């Protein structure tokens, strides 16, 4: 699905590291396949007037994943992607304190899934794979 209205978006990928240092990231499947299909994808949405990209990313992660900001202890900017989001997709990573402590997500979301970056390459939304690969590379370096 293209960004036909050309409005900037913001998204957030919650993650945690297991005891072996493996990276797990949280993705959503929309309840309406018109919003990106039926595969796992990054929680994201339009930046509302008056919001910063980070505020929008946190709001979208709460709405679509149930992420409570108090359950994060490290948020960092992944970057601003321009394709296919011509107006820009501001992406953030948020390390979570407890991967089982999430609020109820909105009816925009059918399911949420913790996946490794490798699992996402097989199961995830194709246009999001490069973003997840970039995130994984950054997280395995830190």
Beta strands, then each sheet from edge to edge (+ up, - down):
strand 1: 9-17
strand 2: 23-30
strand 3: 43-46
strand 4: 72-81
strand 5: 89-96
strand 6: 109-115
sheet 1: 3+ 1- 2+ 6-
sheet 2: 3+ 1- 5- 4+
end
